[in-house]
Amino acid sequence: MQVLLGIFLYFMVYPDVSHQMDSGYYKYEEEQTSTTTTPGVPLEHTSLRGPYFDTTASKNVTALVGKTAYLNCRVRNVGNRTISWVRHRDIHLLTVSGYTYTSDQRFSCLHKPQNEDWTLQIKYPQKRDSGIYECQVSTTPPIGISMYLSVVEPITQVIGGPDMYINKGSTMNLTCIIKHSPEPPPAIYWLHNTEEINYDSPRGGVSVITEKGDVTTSYLSKHPPSQE
């Protein structure tokens, strides 16, 4: 009987951080281990023999176009391992520890000594930056956790616009909705012929009500001057 012997070699190349890495493609794998766990406690919180990820934070991050985005990776028991950030779209190595390995200087990794957070910072993000990013730890084999970044641009829409008609002397009611904003806007301004409407005008008759949420809605009402 013939016996087929297979020899598998797993390896991961980590760059000398004192030199720029040559461009190319890199393969990474998640560590598959059989570890005895405590009932009801996630595996990542019971493995004390090596690094593991804090998975309590959301893996979905939304950022505004042009406003700095942050993807935070918290690693417990990191020891002397290195932390890397990889962009899935093109399997591009972005950072290793505190060093940036891409010509796109918008990307950097923020980390303070004795801190467990390794945060990928993306300045001036654009919609094309949306996608999956992976935080990796240089264990053998390496382990990683993926996060999805959505870069959005808020949309404002006046219901019934752009042209609306009302009868002379009638109350004017306008409704504006704001969608795709990571958080409700702190303030909303209504303009008339490029000039901001003065809600405190001596003539009165102008009121604004704003309801904030995943979709923010602002209601503008302008009543005709009272006849005395």
N, C-alpha and C positions, 0 to 999 in steps of 0.2 A: 504494500500500500504506500502510495506516495504521500508525503506530508509537505504541504505548502507553507513555507515560513514567510511571514510578512513583517517587514521592519518599517515602522512609521516614525518619522522624525518631525517633531513639532518645534518650531522656532519662531522667534520674533526679534526683529532687528530694531534696536533703539539707537538713535543717532547720538553722536558725540555732540553735546550741546554747545561746544565751543566752535563748531563749524556749521555752515549752511548745508542742509540735506539736499541731495540730488533729487530732482522731481521724479515721480514714478507712481506705481500703484502698490498698495500695501494691503495685505489680508489680515483680518482680525477675527478672533473667535471668542465667544463667551465661555467661561469656565463651567464645566459640568462636573459637579462633585456630589458624592453621596455622603451627606452629613446628617447625623442624628439631630432631630429638632425637638423642641419643646412644644407639645400640643397647643395650638392656638397662637403660636408666635411665628412670624415669618422667618424664613431661612436666613435672610440677610441680617436679622437681628440676633441670631444665635451663633453664627460662626465667629469664634473669637481667635481662630488660628491664623487669620490673615485679613486683608482688606475686604470691606464690603460697603455697599452703597446705602445711604439713607434714602429710602424711596417715599418718604412722606410728602415731599414737594411734588407739585404738578409736573407732568412730563410734557405738557402743552403750554407754550408761551406765545403770547400775542404782543406784538410791538407795532408802534406807529411808524410809517415811512418817515425817515429823517431823524427819528428820535432814538437815541442809543438803546440797544437791546441787550439783555443780560440772560444768559443761560447758566444756572447754578448747579454745580455737581458737588455733593457732599460725600466724602469718602471717610469711613471709619478705619482705624488701624492701618493707615497707609504705610507706616514705617519708612523704609528707604526707597520705596517704589516711586516711579515717575507717573505723572498724570498727563494724558494727551487728549486733545480734542480733534476729532476727524469729521469732515463734512461728507455725508453719504453720497451726495449728488455726483461727485466726481472722485470719490475716495481720496480726498485731499487732506493731508496732514496740516492742520492749522497751527497748533501750539504743542509744545512739550515742556512741562513744568511752566516756568515763566518766560520761555523763549518762543518767539513767533517764527513759524516755518512756512510762511507764505509771503509773496510780494505785496499782497493786499494788506496794507498797514491798518485797515479798519478793524482787523481782528487782533485781539490780545487776550491773555489769560490773567485774571486778577487773583492774587493769593497773598495772604499774610502769614508769616511764620507762626507755627504752632496753631494754625487754623485748619479746619477740615474742609473748608469751602474752596473750590477751584472754579472760578466763574469766567465763562467765555463772554467777552465784551465785543459787541459789534457796533461800531460807530456808523452813523448815517445809513442805516439799513434801507434797502430797497426791496420791492416785491420779489425780485429775483433771488433774494437771500432766503426766502421761505424754503423750508424743507427739514430733513432729519439731520441732526448733529449727534455725535456719539462721544461720550466721555469714557476714556479707557484707563485702566490701571495695568502696569507692567508686571503682572503676575505671570506664572507659567502653568497653563496657557493664560493669555490675557483675558481680563473680564471687562465688560463695558455696559453702559446704560445709555439708551437713546432718548432724545427729546425732539419734539417737533416745534419749529418756530414758524409762526404765521405773521408776516409783515403786511399790515393792512393800511389802507388810506380811508379815513372817515368819509362817508357820503352824506351830504345834506340835500334834502328835497323838500320843496314847498308843495304841499298837496294841492292839486288842481292847476299848478303852474304849467308853463311860464306866463300865460296870459289869463287873467281873470276879469270878470265884469260884474259890477254891482250897480244898483240904482243910486242915483244922487240922493244924498240925505240918509242913506241906509248905514247900518253898522257894518264895518269891515272886519271879517274874521279870517285870519290866516293861520295855517298850521304847518310847522316845519318839523321834519323828523331827521334825526342824526343816527346813522347806522355804522357798524363796523368800527366802533371806537373801543379800545381796550378798557376804558373807564369813562364814566360820564364826564362831559366837558364841564370845567368849573364855571364857565359863564357863556351865555349865548347873547349875541347882539343882533338886533334887527336894523337894517339900513333902508333908507328911502332916498333914491337917486344918489347913491354912494355916501350919504351922510347918515350917521347914527341917529336913530329916533330917540328923542328926549322924552323919557317916560314921566318926567316931572315938569312938563311944559305947563305954564300958567293956564293954557287953554284946556288942559286936562283931557279926559276922554280916552286915554291910552292905557292899556293894561296888558301885562304879560304873565302867563302862568307856564311854568316849566316842570315837567315830570321826568325825573332821571331814572335810568335803568339800563338794561342791555341795549334797548332802543330808546333814545331820549327824544321827547316831544315837547315843543315849545308852541304855545298858543298866543297869538297877538290879536287883540281886539281894539278897534278904534271906533269910538262912538261919535256921531255928529255933534257939533257944538250945540249946547242947549239954547233954545230960543227964549229970550226973556222979554 
